[in-house]
Amino acid sequence: MQIKERGVILIPIDFTKQSLAAIKQSYNLAKYTHSKLVLLNAFEDAEDESRDALDKLAKLTEHESGVPTEYLSLKGDIYALSDKIAEEIKATLIIAGLESHMRFRNIIGSSASKLIRKAPCPVITIRGNDHRDGCENILLPLDLSPETREKTDTAVQFARYFGASIRILGVFDEKDTDYENKLLAYSFQVKQFIKSKGISCTNKSIPTNDIAQTVVDYGNKIEADLIMIMNKPGLNVGEFFKGTDSQRIVDISNIPVMTIQPMKRENMMSFGTGF
């Protein structure tokens, strides 16, 4: 896939610290991709509508970012609306701030969990309190599933925009020698592909009994600015947030996480299909 120029970045806003941090994190990406920003706020009752505050925030965002900024104020649930509006405006990316204390396992079945699971485009979730400008290190965890292969081009595109390095991480059960050997060979293949695109790249393999924690710990060790994972198709909400390593990473990571949807070329953020 390739990032579409003049794209649309949708940012759900509820005026919490994390949702405001999501706006700040969008500035550079919006500039590099020539995207406009759309701030989405939701309210339950008319008297709760924050249109004046939203208008002021949109004007401040446009002034600070230097990119066109619009806003929508709609009745309903902010997370449920996000997927619907993202599809209507053909958003290329959703950036969502998640409260640091909230765990996805505590909101199984809620609209917040469905935001990532059903989004029509990639979603970047921001949970940590430390947010940097730009992106120097992208962590790319790999396994041997068909879906994980789709994120390689996405990582290459982001690395080009930000002048970042890609850090490949293969994680495996040390008892599964056959899987380990296949993963090591695949990681090396991915590394060579990325380097052929002129991107600095390293690869590391770690045996572990806790994949999600290992990924996040390694991300912090290398000071990663972004972790890229794949959505897993065909899972119900309970399965999706109870047992999958990729979504547990979202749950525990203090580093921004990009969840890429399985390939739907007509809907997804476009980054090429070269690998």
C-alpha positions in Angstrom: 0.0 0.0 0.0 1.1 3.6 -0.5 0.0 6.6 1.6 -2.5 8.6 -0.4 -1.6 12.2 -0.7 -4.3 14.6 0.5 -5.4 11.9 2.9 -7.6 12.3 5.9 -6.5 11.7 9.5 -9.4 11.2 11.9 -8.9 12.0 15.6 -11.6 11.1 18.2 -11.7 13.9 20.8 -13.2 13.9 24.2 -10.9 16.6 25.7 -9.0 14.1 27.9 -5.3 14.4 28.2 -4.7 11.4 25.9 -7.0 12.6 23.2 -5.3 16.0 23.1 -2.0 14.2 22.9 -3.2 12.3 19.9 -3.7 15.6 18.1 -0.1 16.7 18.8 1.2 13.3 17.5 -0.7 13.8 14.2 1.1 17.0 13.1 4.2 15.6 11.5 2.4 12.7 9.8 -0.2 15.1 8.4 2.5 17.3 7.0 4.4 14.5 5.4 1.4 12.9 3.9 -0.3 16.1 2.9 -3.3 15.1 4.9 -6.0 17.2 6.5 -7.1 16.6 10.1 -10.6 15.9 11.2 -11.4 16.2 14.9 -14.5 14.2 15.9 -16.3 14.9 19.1 -19.5 13.1 20.4 -22.1 14.1 22.9 -25.1 12.3 24.5 -27.4 15.3 25.2 -27.6 18.6 23.3 -26.6 20.5 26.5 -23.4 18.5 26.6 -22.2 19.5 23.1 -18.9 21.3 23.2 -19.0 22.9 19.7 -17.4 26.2 20.9 -14.5 24.4 22.6 -14.2 22.1 19.5 -14.1 25.1 17.1 -11.4 26.8 19.2 -9.4 23.5 19.4 -9.6 23.1 15.6 -8.4 26.6 14.9 -5.5 26.1 17.4 -4.7 22.8 15.8 -4.6 24.3 12.3 -2.4 27.2 13.5 0.1 24.9 15.3 0.2 22.2 12.7 0.0 24.3 9.6 -2.3 21.7 8.0 -6.1 22.1 7.2 -8.2 21.1 10.2 -11.9 20.5 10.3 -14.2 19.2 13.1 -17.4 17.2 13.5 -19.7 17.3 16.5 -22.2 14.4 16.5 -24.6 12.7 19.0 -23.6 9.2 20.0 -20.7 7.2 21.3 -17.3 8.6 20.3 -15.7 5.2 19.4 -18.8 3.8 17.6 -19.0 7.0 15.5 -15.3 6.9 14.7 -15.5 3.8 12.5 -18.6 5.1 10.8 -17.2 8.5 10.1 -13.8 7.1 9.0 -15.6 5.2 6.3 -17.8 8.1 5.2 -14.9 10.5 4.9 -12.5 7.8 3.5 -10.0 8.4 6.4 -6.6 7.0 5.7 -5.7 6.8 9.4 -7.3 7.1 12.9 -5.3 8.3 15.8 -6.9 7.6 19.1 -5.8 8.5 22.6 -6.5 5.9 25.3 -6.6 6.7 28.9 -3.5 5.2 30.6 -5.5 3.5 33.4 -8.0 1.8 31.0 -7.2 -1.8 30.0 -8.9 -3.4 27.0 -9.6 -6.5 29.0 -11.8 -4.4 31.3 -13.9 -3.0 28.4 -14.5 -6.2 26.3 -17.6 -5.6 24.3 -17.4 -1.9 24.5 -17.3 0.5 21.6 -13.7 1.3 22.4 -12.6 -2.2 21.7 -14.6 -2.4 18.5 -12.9 0.8 17.2 -9.7 -1.1 16.5 -11.4 -4.4 15.6 -13.7 -2.9 13.0 -11.9 0.2 11.7 -11.8 0.6 7.9 -8.2 1.9 8.1 -5.1 1.6 10.3 -5.4 2.9 13.8 -2.7 4.4 16.0 -3.4 4.2 19.7 -1.6 6.4 22.2 -1.6 5.4 25.8 1.7 6.5 27.3 2.4 9.9 28.8 5.7 10.6 27.0 5.2 11.7 23.4 8.0 12.7 21.1 8.0 14.7 17.9 8.8 12.7 14.8 9.7 9.0 14.7 13.3 7.6 14.9 12.7 3.9 15.6 9.9 1.7 14.3 9.5 -1.7 16.0 8.3 -4.4 13.7 7.4 -7.6 15.5 7.2 -10.6 13.2 5.6 -14.0 13.2 4.8 -16.4 10.4 1.1 -15.6 10.0 0.0 -14.4 6.5 -1.3 -11.1 8.0 2.1 -10.1 9.5 3.6 -9.9 6.1 1.3 -7.0 5.1 2.9 -4.5 7.5 6.4 -4.5 6.0 5.6 -2.0 3.3 3.8 0.2 5.8 6.9 0.3 8.0 9.0 1.1 5.0 6.7 4.0 4.0 6.7 5.4 7.6 10.5 5.1 7.8 10.9 7.0 4.6 8.7 9.8 5.8 10.4 10.2 9.1 13.9 9.2 8.3 13.5 6.4 10.8 15.2 3.0 11.3 13.2 -0.2 11.4 13.9 -2.7 14.2 12.7 -6.2 13.4 11.8 -8.4 16.4 11.2 -12.2 16.0 9.6 -13.8 19.1 9.2 -17.5 19.5 8.7 -20.3 21.9 12.2 -21.7 22.6 10.8 -25.2 22.6 9.6 -24.9 19.0 12.9 -25.3 17.0 11.2 -25.7 13.7 9.3 -22.5 14.1 12.4 -20.7 15.3 14.4 -21.7 12.3 11.6 -20.6 9.9 11.2 -17.3 11.7 14.9 -16.6 11.7 15.0 -17.2 7.9 12.0 -15.0 7.4 13.3 -12.2 9.6 16.5 -12.1 7.6 14.6 -12.0 4.3 12.5 -9.1 5.6 15.7 -7.3 6.8 17.3 -7.6 3.3 14.1 -6.4 1.7 13.9 -3.3 3.9 17.6 -2.5 3.5 17.2 -2.8 -0.3 14.7 0.2 0.0 17.5 2.3 1.6 16.1 2.0 5.1 18.4 1.3 8.1 17.3 -2.0 9.6 18.3 -4.4 12.4 16.8 -7.7 13.4 16.7 -9.5 16.8 15.2 -12.8 17.9 14.1 -13.5 21.4 12.7 -16.7 22.9 9.8 -16.0 25.3 6.8 -17.3 27.1 5.1 -13.9 27.1 5.2 -12.4 23.6 3.4 -9.2 24.3 5.5 -8.2 27.3 8.7 -9.1 25.4 7.7 -6.9 22.5 6.9 -3.9 24.8 10.0 -4.4 26.9 12.2 -4.6 23.8 10.5 -1.5 22.4 11.3 0.5 25.5 14.9 -0.8 25.5 15.5 0.5 21.9 13.4 3.6 22.6 10.9 2.8 19.8 8.6 5.5 18.8 6.0 3.2 17.2 5.1 -0.5 17.3 3.4 -1.9 14.2 1.0 -4.9 14.6 -1.7 -6.6 12.6 -5.3 -6.9 13.3 -6.3 -10.6 13.4 -9.5 -11.3 11.3 -12.3 -13.6 12.2 -12.2 -13.2 16.0 -15.1 -12.2 18.2 -14.6 -9.5 20.8 -13.8 -11.9 23.6 -11.2 -13.8 21.6 -9.8 -10.6 20.2 -9.0 -8.9 23.5 -8.6 -12.0 25.8 -6.0 -14.1 24.1 -4.3 -12.5 21.1 -0.7 -11.2 21.6 -1.1 -8.3 19.2 -4.0 -6.8 21.1 -2.4 -7.4 24.4 0.4 -5.2 23.1 -2.1 -2.4 22.7 -3.3 -3.1 26.2 0.1 -2.8 27.9 2.2 -0.6 25.7 3.3 2.8 26.7 4.6 3.3 23.2 2.2 4.3 20.4 0.9 1.2 18.5 -0.3 1.1 14.9 -2.8 -1.7 14.2 -3.0 -2.4 10.5 -6.2 -4.0 9.1 -5.9 -7.1 6.9 -5.6 -6.1 3.3 -8.7 -4.4 1.8 -7.1 -2.4 -0.9 -10.2 -0.3 -1.7 -10.5 0.8 1.9 -7.1 0.7 3.5 -4.4 3.3 3.8 -2.4 2.5 0.7 1.3 1.6 1.2 2.2 -0.7 -1.8 2.2 -4.5 -2.0 5.8 -5.3 -2.6 6.4 -8.0 0.0 
